[in-house]
Amino acid sequence: MTKYQKYFQEMLLRYPRQFKQFKEIHDKYTLDPEKWSDQFNIEGEMILDIIREWERKLCSYSERGQYGVFSANLADKFWVQIRKYFPKIDFVGVKM
């Protein structure tokens, strides 16, 4: 398992209630965006804060050392992993 996958799994394990709740709303939003848009955006903002915190943790050591160039790629891979689990995560904050 790669570093970004470990961080993703650990993030889910640290906040199981929040991610489970968001997953339910995310799935409802996928089926009916107009009905679930407001709740999706509210819950999504909290989830994005958690994700960004873990992204910073993941990339912080890479940015300081000689591997600073690779931290952007590492962040991209982390977000690809998130998008596999939450395909509509990029729609948080979009008004219907």
N, C-alpha and C positions, 0 to 999 in steps of 0.2 A: 504494500500500500504506500502510495506517495505521500509526501508531506501535506500537500493541500487536501488530499482525501482524508488524512488523519484529522486535520483541523476541522474539516466539514463534519465528520462523524462526531468529534468531541463537542462541537458547537451544538449539534442536535441532541446529544446526551446531556449537556448542561442546561438546556432550556426545552425540555420535552413538552411541557404544557403549552408554551407559547407557539412552538412549531406545529404541534398537533392541532391547536385551535386555528392557526393560520392556514394549515393544509386543508381543513374542512371548508373554510371560507374561500380559499383559493379555488377549490374544486367547484363550489357553488357559483363563484364568479365566472368560471370557465363556461358553465352551462347557461347562465343568465347574467351577463355583465351589467345590464341596466339596473336590475333589482339589487344586486350585491355590491355595487360600485362603492358606495359610501363606507360600508363596513370593511370592505377589502382595502380601501385606502387607509383607514384608521389603523387596522391591524398591520397592514403592510409597512407603515412608517416605523412601527415598533420593531418589526422583524428586520427591516433594513438597517436600523441602528445596531442591532445585534450582529448582523452580517458584516457591516463595516468595521465594527470593533474587532471581529475575528480576522478580517482581511488585514487590518493594521498589525495584529499580532503575527500573522503569517509572514508578512513582508518586512517587518521592522528590522529583523536581523540581516536580511539580504541587502537592504538599502544602505546599511552602515559600512559594510565590507566591500571587498573587491567585486562582489557579485551584484552590485546595484542595478546593472542592466537587466538582470534576470528577474527582478522583483515584479516588473510589469507583466512579464509572461506568467509568473506564478499567480499573480492576481487574476489574470485572464482565465487561467485554468481553474482557479477556485470558483469564479463566477460561472464558468461552463458547468461545473458540478452542481452549483445551486440551481441553474436554469434547467437541468435535467430533472430535478426534484420539484421545482416551482417554475414551470414554463411561462407563466404570466407575470413573474416578478417585476419585469420591466414596465408593467402597466400600473404599478403603484403610483398614485398621484395624478393619474389621468382622469379627467372629469368626463362623464358620459352626458 
